[in-house]
Amino acid sequence: MRDRQPLSLYRIQLRNGVDFPAVTAQLADLDALGVTHIYLSPILEARPGSTHGYDVTDPRRVDAELGGENGLRALADAAHAHGLGLVADLVPNHVGVDPANRWWTDLLAEGPGGPAARRFDVDWEPALPGAGGKVILPVLGAPYGEVLAAGGLEVAADDGRPWVAYHEHRFPLAAGSMAAHDDLHELLEAQHYRLVHWRIGDRVVNYRRFFAINELAAVRVEDEAVFDDVHGTILRLLTEGVLDGLRIDHVDGLADPTGYVRRLAAQAPQGTWIVVEKILGPGERMPDWPVAGGTGYDFLGDVTRLFVDPAAEDAFTALAAEFESWPGSAPGGGSRPDDWRAAARAAKTEMLDGCLAADADRLARRLQLACAEDLVARDVDLVSCRAAVTALVAALPVYRTYTVPGETARGEDAALLEEAMETARAEAPGVSDHLWAFARDALGGRRAATPALARFAVRFAQVSSAAMAKGVEDTFLYRQHRLLALNEVGVEPVPFGHDVAAFHAANSRRAERCPAGLLTTSTHDTKRGEDVRLRSAALTELPAEWAGAVRRWRGTHAHLLDDQAAQYLLYQTLVGIWPPGGARDRLPALRERVHAYAQKALREAALRTTWADPDLAFEAGVRDFLAALLADDSPFLDELDALGQRVNAIAVTSSLSQVVLRCTSPGVPDTYQGTEGWTDDLVDPDNRRPVDPAERSARLRALEAAHPADLLAAPVDGLVKTWVLARTLRARRERPGAFGAQGEYLPLEVTGRWAAHVVAFARLAPDGDAVVVVASRLPRAVMGDALAPPVGEVWADTAVALPDDLAGTAWRDALGGPGAAGDRLPLAQVLSALPVALLVARGPALTRE
């Protein structure tokens, strides 16, 4: 009998050959792995041939390409037979732009007067002359007149219906327009859309998009009828028990996230497990929403910093400065602590003047219209409004605030707005005081919510979240390369690392606020896989070796590539993806993957090449550089392999610790597909490559006769990671009281020589069940120069001290170690087989004072 509340998830990327029957075939193995729920990428009907499912074309139907609703129900029945449940990813913010999307084609065919208009967020009075009442579609490969004259546009029949055809695009015709116009230009002018050159699209597009993606059009789920259409099928599947929970994609894009989650929670079956993709800034708290929590990027940042040595920060800053890879620095110089914040603001500003220009312009017009209702602020020009919104959005240190127009902002939001206002004033000194005062009051809920003011305040929050994603995640993080482990979604480059006390504090907050929120270390959106990140972090434990190697490589290969920052990015990337045992047996595939990554990373950085205007000569030089480094007979490979094996000796221990910490910290752990073994994933689409279920089956079979010490001694195949993951997930499933939302989190004291290199805590259940978790961190110092695994006597006098009410317990190690007893657990004994331990016990109820 399954519990509908998840204790652990396994994420599966559907499509690309993976459908519901394919998932059904994996259920026995996933049950054996120890998970309680299968976490599916979007299941609703998407664009034909979609590779990810976030481009939904009909939210009322389960995708037939995956097996349809009958296939989903068969999967659910099979999962339930194994005691497993299903969680689905839901996309309420946007839909795919495609002729298969009836809502979209109705919008284009009927315009602002049709029923579909209420579904989409369209500015029907755009600034582009002649485009009033039309949807502006930036799809043409050249200016409209050139395309028309060249015969690129034509009327074609498809399924008995006439369409305007342009290459693969199809656009519907308004009713009666075909009969009324013989001339093609006149026919196009009579439509409810305007086709324009793609190069002006970001400056004139008038429908809200998912960030800057023209093929994903935002929908207005704040409209109750639209909400019902988008959620009807999913809510029915929850009510009927086919689904047990939801992950809500991009909640920050919605007009009213608070109202949305409250409506969703009210209409879902009581107690439905719901998490929202809310990326928290430093110190930011999840709003008071009726959800289990977020999707785990805050945990990802906390656990990553645990394996970054803060003592190496100055060395890495200086090295990045040499390679022109850290903001505010020059070769041979240092940088001020806040220079990176200025660089991040600059990147956001670039996006607001570039791919988000139409959104920023529209926001400025909304501010001006709102000001017109105020006798003091009415005398403002559009240029000042544009300068104000650009500076203020760029200065906001979080994705968005959640003030409801007309309601006083919560204290946290008010403080963030004041901080941003102070920075913005300095960035835009020409903006008048009365305009700043009006904007502060409007966004802080200090003014009555007139329709014009509400439209400005709502759109400000939506634009600010897009600017953070495009400016910081997708631009700034590709420009600074001080330590790639910290270039991640929801993670800032400072602090460089943190100590055990900081990790405990974060986990304690998690236990108090979101004890059933998601915990993750790899997702379909992370910039690097979990082990790639840890190999990068391991470099901070080898700072002199890393600096010597990368300087030597620069001297050897400077003639191959004249961009030092790109070199530094790629050297660090190659170390990050170099697995235990090396990668010489997979060089052809690795070359192609790294080249594809380099092209994306450098275009996202938008310094030497861009998506819109690629510098093909520069990109060819990067490809030649990588080809030389990764040639079969390249001396560089020997050096990379030598350093890579030392890095992996450290990262193996860190990875095992990260697995245990993710699976035992307060929250619900998510295991991303394929991460049972060592990972070398880079940013999407690399991290969405299909995985081989047969490999997981073979791993699980191999564990049946294995011993953990033997697996650690020969870690190349990654079986030791599979062992730790499976044993920890099974222990978690067997002890829902200790690991569930009611389980207490108790940091434990560690004493002795290597105390700073150990994380230890207990999870306590209301019924008396108890678990003690021990994990190594920054293991290089413990391992010695030979980098031998940190097990056994190397731990010397280091021990975990137990409180009195746990001291009388005999502990068994669920990971196969010897266990221990007494009030002090000597790590020379507890960690004699593995550098991690999961000590379990059951006894009389434990009384906590």
C-alpha positions in Angstrom: 0.0 0.0 0.0 1.5 3.3 -1.1 1.6 6.5 0.9 0.5 9.4 -1.3 3.0 11.7 0.5 6.3 11.2 -1.2 9.4 10.2 0.8 11.7 10.2 -2.2 11.5 10.8 -5.9 13.2 9.6 -9.1 13.0 12.0 -12.0 12.4 10.6 -15.4 12.7 12.7 -18.6 9.9 11.6 -20.9 10.1 11.7 -24.7 13.1 11.0 -26.9 12.1 7.3 -26.9 10.8 7.3 -23.3 7.0 6.9 -23.0 4.7 5.5 -20.3 5.3 1.9 -21.2 9.1 2.5 -21.1 8.7 3.9 -17.6 6.5 0.9 -16.6 9.3 -1.4 -17.5 11.6 0.3 -15.0 9.3 0.2 -12.0 10.8 -3.0 -10.5 14.3 -1.5 -10.5 13.1 1.8 -9.1 11.3 0.0 -6.3 14.5 -1.9 -5.6 16.5 1.3 -5.6 14.3 2.5 -2.7 12.3 5.4 -4.1 8.6 5.9 -3.2 7.5 8.0 -6.2 8.3 8.4 -9.9 8.6 12.1 -10.9 7.6 12.6 -14.5 8.5 15.5 -16.7 5.4 17.2 -18.3 2.8 14.7 -19.4 0.3 16.9 -21.3 0.0 17.2 -25.0 3.0 19.1 -26.4 4.2 20.3 -29.8 4.6 17.3 -32.1 8.1 15.9 -31.7 8.8 17.9 -28.5 12.0 16.8 -26.8 11.0 18.1 -23.3 7.3 18.7 -23.0 7.4 22.2 -21.6 5.8 23.5 -24.9 2.3 22.2 -24.1 -0.3 22.6 -26.9 -3.4 21.3 -25.1 -3.4 21.1 -21.3 -6.7 19.2 -21.4 -5.1 16.1 -22.9 -2.4 13.6 -21.8 0.0 13.4 -24.7 -0.8 10.7 -27.1 2.9 10.4 -28.1 3.6 9.2 -24.5 0.7 6.7 -24.5 -2.3 9.0 -23.8 -4.4 8.9 -20.6 -4.9 5.2 -20.9 -1.2 4.7 -20.9 -0.7 7.0 -17.9 -3.4 5.1 -16.0 -1.7 1.8 -16.9 1.6 3.2 -15.6 -0.1 4.3 -12.4 -1.7 0.9 -11.8 1.6 -0.8 -12.3 3.3 1.7 -10.0 0.7 1.2 -7.3 1.3 -2.6 -7.5 4.9 -1.9 -6.6 3.9 0.5 -3.8 5.0 3.5 -5.9 3.2 6.7 -6.8 3.5 9.3 -9.5 4.3 13.0 -9.4 4.0 15.1 -12.5 5.6 18.4 -13.7 3.0 21.0 -14.6 3.5 24.1 -16.7 0.9 26.8 -15.9 2.8 29.8 -17.2 3.0 29.2 -20.9 2.1 27.0 -23.9 3.8 26.1 -27.1 3.3 28.3 -30.2 2.3 25.8 -32.9 -0.5 25.2 -35.3 -1.4 22.1 -33.2 -2.3 24.5 -30.4 -6.0 25.4 -31.0 -5.9 28.2 -28.4 -3.1 29.9 -30.3 -4.5 29.4 -33.8 -7.9 30.8 -32.5 -6.1 33.8 -31.1 -4.4 34.5 -34.5 -7.6 33.9 -36.4 -10.0 35.8 -34.2 -7.9 38.6 -32.6 -8.8 40.7 -29.6 -12.5 40.1 -30.1 -12.3 36.3 -29.9 -12.7 34.0 -26.9 -9.1 33.0 -27.1 -7.9 36.5 -26.4 -8.6 36.2 -22.7 -6.2 33.2 -22.5 -3.1 35.1 -23.6 -1.2 38.1 -22.3 -1.2 40.4 -25.3 -0.7 44.1 -25.6 -3.2 45.0 -28.2 -2.0 48.6 -28.5 1.7 48.1 -29.3 4.1 50.9 -30.2 4.8 49.4 -33.7 2.8 51.5 -36.2 0.0 49.6 -37.9 0.1 46.7 -35.5 -2.8 47.8 -33.3 -5.1 44.9 -32.6 -2.6 42.4 -33.9 -0.2 39.8 -32.5 3.3 40.6 -33.6 5.1 37.5 -34.8 8.9 37.8 -35.3 9.3 34.8 -37.7 10.6 36.2 -41.0 14.2 35.6 -42.0 14.4 39.0 -43.7 12.3 42.2 -43.8 8.7 41.7 -44.7 8.9 43.4 -48.1 11.8 41.2 -49.2 10.2 38.0 -48.1 6.9 39.0 -49.9 8.7 40.0 -53.1 10.7 36.7 -53.1 7.6 34.6 -52.9 8.4 33.4 -49.4 4.8 33.8 -48.2 2.0 31.9 -49.8 -1.5 30.6 -49.1 -1.6 26.8 -48.8 -4.3 24.3 -47.9 -3.7 21.9 -45.1 -6.3 19.5 -43.9 -8.8 21.3 -46.1 -8.1 24.7 -44.4 -6.3 27.6 -46.0 -3.2 28.8 -44.1 -0.5 31.4 -44.7 2.6 29.3 -45.1 6.2 30.4 -44.5 8.7 27.6 -44.5 7.6 25.3 -41.6 5.3 27.9 -40.2 1.5 28.0 -40.6 -0.8 30.9 -39.8 -4.6 30.8 -39.9 -6.7 33.2 -41.9 -9.4 35.4 -40.3 -12.9 34.3 -41.3 -14.0 35.8 -44.6 -10.6 37.4 -45.3 -9.7 35.0 -48.1 -12.8 35.9 -50.1 -12.4 39.7 -49.6 -8.8 40.0 -50.7 -7.0 38.8 -53.9 -3.7 40.6 -53.2 -1.5 38.7 -50.8 -0.2 41.8 -49.0 -3.8 43.1 -48.6 -4.8 39.6 -47.3 -2.0 39.7 -44.7 -2.9 43.2 -43.7 -6.4 42.0 -42.9 -5.2 39.4 -40.4 -5.1 39.7 -36.6 -1.3 39.2 -36.7 1.7 41.0 -38.1 4.6 39.0 -39.5 7.9 40.8 -38.9 11.7 40.2 -39.3 13.0 38.2 -36.5 15.8 40.7 -35.9 13.4 43.3 -34.6 11.3 40.8 -32.6 12.8 41.3 -29.2 12.1 45.1 -29.5 8.5 44.9 -30.8 7.0 41.5 -29.7 3.7 42.2 -27.9 2.8 38.9 -26.3 4.3 37.9 -23.0 6.7 35.0 -23.5 8.6 32.5 -21.3 11.6 34.7 -20.9 12.6 35.6 -24.5 11.5 32.4 -26.3 9.1 33.3 -29.1 7.8 29.8 -29.3 6.5 29.8 -25.7 3.5 32.2 -25.2 2.4 33.0 -21.6 -1.2 32.4 -20.6 -3.3 34.2 -18.0 -4.0 31.7 -15.3 -5.0 34.5 -13.1 -8.3 34.4 -15.1 -10.4 31.8 -13.3 -11.8 30.3 -16.6 -8.2 30.0 -18.0 -7.1 28.4 -14.7 -9.8 25.8 -15.0 -8.9 25.0 -18.6 -5.2 24.6 -17.8 -5.8 22.6 -14.7 -8.9 20.6 -15.2 -7.3 17.4 -16.4 -4.5 17.4 -13.9 -6.9 18.1 -11.0 -9.1 15.2 -12.2 -6.1 12.8 -12.3 -5.1 13.9 -8.8 -8.7 13.4 -7.5 -8.9 9.9 -9.1 -5.5 8.9 -7.5 -3.6 8.5 -10.8 -1.2 11.3 -9.6 -0.1 11.9 -6.1 1.6 15.3 -6.4 2.8 18.1 -8.6 5.9 20.2 -9.3 4.8 23.6 -10.6 7.1 25.1 -13.2 8.1 28.8 -13.2 5.6 30.1 -10.6 7.5 33.4 -10.6 6.2 34.1 -14.2 2.6 34.3 -13.0 0.7 37.5 -12.4 -0.3 36.5 -8.9 1.7 33.5 -7.6 0.1 33.7 -4.2 -3.4 33.7 -5.5 -2.5 30.9 -7.9 -1.1 28.5 -5.4 -4.0 29.1 -3.0 -6.5 28.3 -5.7 -4.6 25.2 -6.8 -4.3 23.9 -3.2 -8.0 24.6 -2.6 -9.0 22.6 -5.7 -6.6 19.8 -5.3 -7.4 16.9 -3.0 -6.7 17.8 0.6 -3.1 17.2 1.5 -1.8 16.9 -2.1 2.0 17.3 -2.2 2.8 20.4 -4.2 6.2 22.0 -4.7 6.8 25.1 -6.8 9.9 26.1 -8.8 10.8 29.1 -6.7 14.5 30.0 -6.8 15.4 31.8 -3.5 17.9 34.5 -3.2 20.4 34.7 -0.3 18.5 35.0 2.9 15.1 35.0 1.1 12.3 32.9 2.6 9.6 31.0 0.8 6.4 33.1 0.9 3.6 31.8 3.1 2.0 29.6 0.5 0.0 26.3 1.0 2.7 24.2 -0.6 5.3 21.7 0.6 8.2 23.9 -0.5 10.4 24.7 -3.4 12.3 22.5 -5.9 15.5 22.3 -3.9 17.9 24.7 -5.5 18.5 26.3 -2.1 19.7 22.9 -0.8 21.9 22.5 -3.9 23.7 25.7 -3.0 24.0 24.8 0.7 25.4 21.3 0.1 27.8 22.5 -2.7 29.4 25.1 -0.5 30.0 22.4 2.1 32.6 20.9 -0.3 34.2 24.2 -1.3 37.2 25.2 0.8 36.9 28.8 1.9 40.6 29.0 2.5 41.2 28.8 -1.2 39.1 31.9 -2.1 41.9 34.4 -2.4 44.0 32.0 -4.6 41.0 31.3 -6.9 40.2 35.0 -7.1 43.7 35.8 -8.1 43.9 33.0 -10.6 40.6 34.0 -12.2 41.9 37.6 -12.4 44.9 36.3 -14.4 42.5 34.7 -16.8 40.1 37.7 -17.0 37.4 35.5 -15.5 36.3 37.5 -12.5 34.4 40.9 -12.6 36.3 44.0 -11.8 39.6 42.4 -12.1 42.5 42.7 -14.5 45.4 40.4 -15.2 47.6 40.4 -12.1 45.1 42.3 -10.0 42.5 41.7 -7.4 38.8 42.7 -7.2 36.5 44.2 -4.7 34.0 41.9 -3.0 30.9 43.6 -4.6 32.3 43.9 -8.2 30.4 40.8 -9.2 27.1 42.4 -8.1 27.7 45.3 -10.4 28.6 42.9 -13.2 25.4 41.0 -12.6 23.4 44.2 -12.7 25.1 45.1 -16.0 24.2 41.8 -17.5 20.6 42.2 -16.5 20.6 45.7 -18.0 21.9 44.2 -21.2 19.0 41.8 -21.3 16.5 44.6 -20.6 17.9 46.5 -23.6 18.2 43.4 -25.7 16.1 40.2 -25.7 13.7 41.7 -23.1 13.5 45.2 -24.6 9.9 44.9 -25.6 9.0 43.8 -22.1 10.9 46.7 -20.5 9.4 49.2 -22.9 5.9 48.0 -22.1 6.7 48.2 -18.4 7.9 51.8 -18.8 4.7 52.7 -20.6 2.6 51.1 -17.8 4.6 53.2 -15.3 3.9 56.4 -17.2 0.2 55.6 -17.5 0.0 54.9 -13.7 1.8 58.2 -13.0 -0.7 60.0 -15.1 -3.3 59.4 -12.4 -1.1 61.2 -9.8 -1.0 65.0 -9.7 2.6 65.1 -8.5 4.0 62.3 -10.6 2.1 62.9 -13.8 4.7 65.1 -15.4 7.1 62.3 -16.4 8.4 61.4 -19.8 8.7 57.9 -21.2 12.5 58.1 -21.3 12.7 58.7 -17.5 10.2 55.9 -16.9 12.3 53.5 -19.0 15.5 54.5 -17.1 13.7 54.0 -13.8 12.3 50.5 -14.5 15.6 49.4 -16.1 17.7 50.5 -13.1 15.1 49.2 -10.6 14.7 45.7 -12.2 18.5 45.4 -12.6 19.0 46.3 -8.9 16.5 43.9 -7.4 18.6 41.1 -5.8 15.9 38.4 -6.0 13.8 37.1 -8.8 10.7 39.1 -7.8 8.6 40.4 -4.9 5.0 39.2 -4.1 3.2 42.4 -3.2 -0.5 42.4 -4.2 -1.4 45.8 -5.7 -3.1 47.9 -3.1 -1.9 45.7 -0.2 1.0 46.6 2.0 4.1 44.7 1.1 5.3 42.0 3.5 8.3 43.2 5.4 10.8 41.2 3.4 9.6 42.5 0.1 9.5 46.1 1.4 13.2 45.8 2.5 14.2 44.3 -0.9 12.5 47.1 -2.8 14.1 49.7 -0.6 17.5 48.1 -1.2 16.9 48.0 -4.9 15.6 51.6 -4.9 18.8 52.9 -3.3 21.0 51.1 -5.8 18.8 52.2 -8.8 18.9 55.9 -7.8 22.7 55.8 -8.0 22.5 54.0 -11.4 19.9 56.4 -12.9 20.6 59.8 -11.3 18.6 61.7 -13.9 15.3 60.2 -12.7 13.3 62.7 -10.7 12.6 62.1 -7.0 8.8 62.2 -7.4 9.0 59.4 -10.0 11.1 57.3 -7.6 8.7 58.0 -4.8 5.7 57.0 -6.9 7.4 53.7 -8.0 8.3 52.9 -4.4 4.8 53.5 -3.2 3.2 51.6 -6.2 5.4 48.5 -5.8 5.2 48.6 -2.0 1.4 48.5 -1.9 1.2 52.0 -0.4 -1.3 53.3 -3.0 -4.8 52.4 -3.9 -4.7 49.8 -6.6 -6.2 51.6 -9.7 -6.3 49.4 -12.8 -3.3 51.3 -14.3 -1.2 50.9 -11.1 -2.1 47.3 -10.8 -1.0 46.6 -14.4 2.3 48.2 -13.7 3.0 46.4 -10.4 2.0 43.0 -11.8 4.2 43.4 -14.9 7.1 44.7 -12.9 7.3 41.5 -10.9 7.0 39.4 -14.1 9.7 41.3 -15.9 12.1 41.2 -12.9 11.9 37.4 -12.8 12.7 37.2 -16.5 15.6 39.7 -16.2 17.1 37.7 -13.3 16.9 34.4 -15.3 18.3 35.9 -18.5 20.7 38.3 -17.0 22.2 36.3 -14.2 21.6 32.6 -14.9 22.0 32.7 -18.7 24.5 35.5 -19.1 26.5 36.5 -16.0 27.2 32.9 -14.9 28.7 32.3 -18.3 31.1 35.3 -17.9 32.8 34.6 -14.6 34.6 31.4 -14.1 36.3 31.7 -10.7 34.8 28.4 -9.6 32.3 26.6 -11.9 30.8 24.7 -9.0 29.2 27.9 -7.8 27.9 28.9 -11.3 24.5 27.3 -10.7 20.8 28.0 -10.7 19.9 29.6 -7.4 23.6 29.8 -6.3 25.6 33.0 -6.1 29.4 33.2 -6.4 29.7 34.3 -2.8 30.2 33.1 -0.1 32.9 31.0 -1.7 32.2 28.1 0.8 30.8 27.7 4.3 31.4 25.6 7.4 29.4 22.8 9.0 27.6 25.3 11.3 26.2 27.1 8.3 25.0 23.9 6.8 23.3 22.9 10.0 21.7 26.3 10.3 20.3 26.0 6.8 19.0 22.5 7.4 17.4 23.6 10.7 15.5 26.3 8.9 14.5 23.8 6.3 13.1 21.5 9.0 11.1 24.3 10.5 9.8 26.0 7.3 9.6 23.4 4.5 10.2 19.9 6.0 8.6 18.3 2.9 10.1 20.5 0.2 12.2 19.0 -2.6 16.0 18.4 -2.2 18.0 18.2 -5.4 21.6 18.2 -6.6 20.9 17.5 -10.3 18.0 18.5 -12.5 17.1 19.0 -16.2 17.9 22.7 -15.6 21.2 22.6 -13.7 24.3 24.0 -15.4 26.3 21.0 -14.4 25.6 17.5 -13.1 26.2 16.8 -9.4 29.5 15.1 -9.8 30.8 17.6 -12.3 30.2 20.3 -9.7 32.0 18.3 -7.0 35.0 17.8 -9.2 35.2 21.6 -9.7 34.8 22.0 -5.9 37.6 19.5 -5.3 40.0 21.9 -7.0 39.7 24.2 -4.0 41.4 21.4 -2.0 44.3 21.3 -4.6 44.7 25.1 -5.2 48.5 25.0 -5.9 48.2 22.0 -8.2 45.4 23.5 -10.1 47.1 26.9 -10.5 50.3 25.3 -11.7 48.5 23.1 -14.2 46.3 25.8 -15.7 49.2 28.3 -16.0 51.3 25.6 -17.7 48.5 24.8 -20.1 48.0 28.5 -20.9 51.6 28.8 -21.8 51.5 25.7 -24.0 48.3 26.5 -25.8 48.1 30.3 -25.9 48.7 30.2 -29.7 45.6 28.1 -30.2 43.1 30.5 -28.6 43.5 34.2 -27.9 40.7 34.3 -25.3 42.0 33.6 -21.8 38.6 33.5 -20.1 37.4 30.9 -22.6 40.5 28.9 -22.0 39.9 29.0 -18.2 36.3 27.9 -18.7 37.2 25.0 -20.9 40.1 23.7 -18.8 37.9 23.7 -15.7 35.0 22.1 -17.6 37.3 19.3 -18.8 38.5 18.6 -15.3 34.8 18.6 -14.2 33.7 16.0 -16.7 36.8 13.7 -16.4 35.5 10.6 -14.6 37.3 8.2 -12.3 39.4 6.0 -14.6 39.6 8.6 -17.3 37.7 9.1 -20.6 40.1 8.0 -23.3 37.7 5.3 -24.4 35.0 7.8 -25.2 37.0 10.7 -26.7 35.0 11.1 -30.0 31.7 11.6 -28.1 33.3 13.7 -25.5 34.8 16.0 -28.1 31.4 16.7 -29.7 29.7 17.2 -26.3 32.3 19.6 -25.1 32.3 21.6 -28.4 28.5 21.8 -28.2 28.8 23.0 -24.6 31.5 25.6 -25.5 29.4 27.0 -28.3 26.4 27.4 -26.0 28.4 28.8 -23.1 30.2 31.4 -25.1 27.1 32.5 -27.0 25.2 32.8 -23.7 28.1 35.0 -22.3 27.6 37.2 -25.4 31.1 38.7 -25.2 32.9 37.3 -28.3 29.9 35.6 -30.0 26.2 35.6 -29.6 23.1 33.6 -30.8 21.9 36.4 -33.0 25.3 37.3 -34.5 27.7 34.3 -34.0 31.4 35.0 -34.7 32.0 31.9 -36.7 35.7 32.5 -37.0 36.1 32.7 -33.2 33.9 29.6 -32.7 36.0 27.7 -35.3 39.0 28.7 -33.3 37.5 27.3 -30.1 36.6 24.1 -31.9 40.2 23.8 -33.2 41.5 24.5 -29.6 39.4 21.7 -28.2 40.3 19.3 -31.0 44.0 19.9 -30.3 43.6 19.3 -26.6 41.5 16.2 -27.0 43.4 14.6 -29.9 44.3 11.0 -29.4 48.0 11.7 -29.2 47.7 15.0 -27.3 50.2 15.3 -24.4 47.6 17.4 -22.6 45.4 14.3 -22.1 48.1 12.7 -20.0 48.3 15.8 -17.8 44.5 16.1 -17.6 44.2 12.4 -16.7 46.8 12.8 -13.9 45.2 15.8 -12.4 41.7 14.3 -13.0 42.5 11.2 -11.0 43.6 13.3 -8.0 40.5 15.4 -8.3 38.4 12.3 -8.5 40.0 10.7 -5.5 38.6 13.7 -3.5 35.3 14.0 -5.4 34.4 10.3 -4.9 34.2 10.9 -1.2 32.4 14.2 -1.6 29.9 12.6 -3.9 29.1 9.8 -1.5 28.6 12.4 1.3 26.4 14.5 -1.0 24.2 11.5 -1.7 23.7 10.7 2.0 23.1 14.4 2.9 20.5 14.8 0.1 18.7 11.7 1.2 18.7 12.4 4.9 18.4 16.2 5.3 14.9 17.7 6.0 12.9 17.4 2.8 12.1 15.0 0.0 15.2 13.9 -2.0 15.0 13.8 -5.8 17.3 11.5 -7.7 17.7 12.7 -11.2 17.8 10.0 -13.9 21.1 8.3 -14.4 22.8 9.8 -11.3 23.0 6.4 -9.6 26.6 6.3 -10.9 29.2 9.0 -11.7 27.8 11.8 -13.8 29.5 14.0 -16.4 26.4 16.1 -17.4 26.7 19.6 -18.7 23.9 22.1 -19.3 20.9 21.2 -21.4 20.5 19.5 -23.7 23.5 17.5 -22.5 21.8 16.8 -19.1 18.7 15.5 -20.9 20.4 12.7 -22.8 18.6 9.4 -22.6 19.8 7.0 -19.9 20.0 3.2 -20.3 17.7 1.5 -17.8 19.5 -1.8 -18.4 22.6 -0.2 -16.9 20.7 0.5 -13.7 19.4 -3.1 -13.6 22.9 -4.4 -13.9 24.1 -2.1 -11.2 21.5 -3.3 -8.8 22.2 -6.9 -9.5 25.9 -6.3 -9.0 25.2 -5.0 -5.5 23.7 -8.2 -4.3 27.1 -9.9 -3.7 29.1 -6.7 -3.1 30.9 -5.3 0.0 31.2 -1.6 0.5 34.9 -1.5 1.2 35.6 -3.4 -2.0 33.5 -1.0 -4.0 35.3 2.0 -2.5 38.7 0.5 -3.3 37.7 0.2 -7.0 35.4 3.2 -7.6 35.8 3.5 -11.4 32.5 1.8 -12.2 30.5 4.0 -9.8 29.0 1.0 -8.0 30.0 2.4 -4.7 27.7 5.4 -5.4 24.8 3.1 -6.4 25.4 1.2 -3.1 25.2 4.3 -1.0 22.2 5.7 -2.8 20.2 2.4 -2.7 21.0 1.7 0.9 20.1 5.2 2.0 16.9 5.4 0.1 15.8 2.0 1.4 16.6 3.0 5.0 14.6 6.2 4.4 11.6 4.3 3.1 11.7 2.0 6.1 11.7 4.9 8.6 9.1 7.5 7.5 8.8 8.8 11.0 12.4 9.9 11.2 12.7 11.2 7.7 9.2 12.5 7.1 7.9 16.0 7.7 7.5 15.2 11.5 11.1 14.0 11.9 13.3 16.2 14.1 16.7 17.4 12.9 19.4 17.4 15.6 22.9 18.6 14.8 25.5 16.5 16.6 28.9 17.7 18.0 32.0 16.3 16.4 35.3 16.3 18.4 38.9 15.5 17.6 41.6 16.2 15.1 39.4 16.2 12.0 36.1 17.5 13.5 35.8 20.3 10.9 35.8 17.6 8.1 32.7 15.9 9.3 28.9 16.6 9.2 26.9 14.7 11.8 23.3 14.9 12.7 20.4 12.8 14.0 16.9 12.4 12.6 14.4 11.6 15.3 10.9 10.2 14.9 7.9 10.9 17.2 7.7 7.2 17.9 11.3 6.9 19.1 12.9 5.8 15.9 16.4 7.4 15.5 19.0 7.7 12.8 22.5 9.1 13.0 24.1 10.5 9.8 27.8 10.9 9.4 29.4 12.4 6.2 32.9 13.5 5.4 33.7 16.9 3.8 36.8 18.5 2.4 38.5 15.1 2.7 41.9 16.1 1.1 43.5 16.9 4.4 42.4 13.7 6.0 43.5 11.6 3.0 47.1 12.7 3.1 49.4 13.2 0.1 48.6 9.8 -1.4 44.9 10.7 -1.4 44.0 7.3 0.0 40.2 6.9 0.8 39.5 8.6 4.2 38.5 5.4 6.1 39.6 3.7 9.3 42.5 4.9 11.5 43.2 8.1 9.6 40.3 9.6 11.6 42.5 9.3 14.7 40.6 10.6 17.8 37.7 12.2 15.8 34.3 11.1 17.2 30.7 12.0 17.2 29.3 12.9 20.6 25.8 11.8 21.3 23.3 13.4 23.7 22.3 11.4 26.8 19.0 10.1 25.3 20.9 8.5 22.3 24.0 7.3 24.2 22.6 4.0 25.2 21.7 2.9 21.7 23.4 0.1 19.8 23.7 1.4 16.2 23.7 -0.6 13.0 25.1 0.9 9.8 22.6 0.6 7.0 25.5 1.2 4.6 27.3 -1.9 5.6 29.8 -0.5 8.1 30.5 -1.9 11.6 28.2 0.4 13.5 29.0 1.5 17.1 27.6 2.0 20.5 28.1 4.3 23.5 28.0 8.1 24.0 30.9 8.7 21.6 31.1 7.2 18.2 34.7 6.8 17.1 35.0 7.5 13.4 38.0 5.3 13.1 35.4 2.5 13.7 32.3 4.0 12.2 34.0 5.1 9.0 36.2 2.0 8.6 34.4 0.8 5.4 33.1 4.0 3.8 33.6 7.7 4.4 29.9 7.9 5.2 27.6 6.1 7.7 23.9 5.8 8.3 23.4 4.5 11.8 19.9 3.2 12.5 18.2 2.1 15.7 14.8 1.5 17.1 14.1 1.6 20.8 11.8 3.2 23.4 10.5 6.7 22.7 13.3 9.3 23.0 12.3 12.3 25.1 13.7 15.6 23.8 13.8 18.6 26.2 
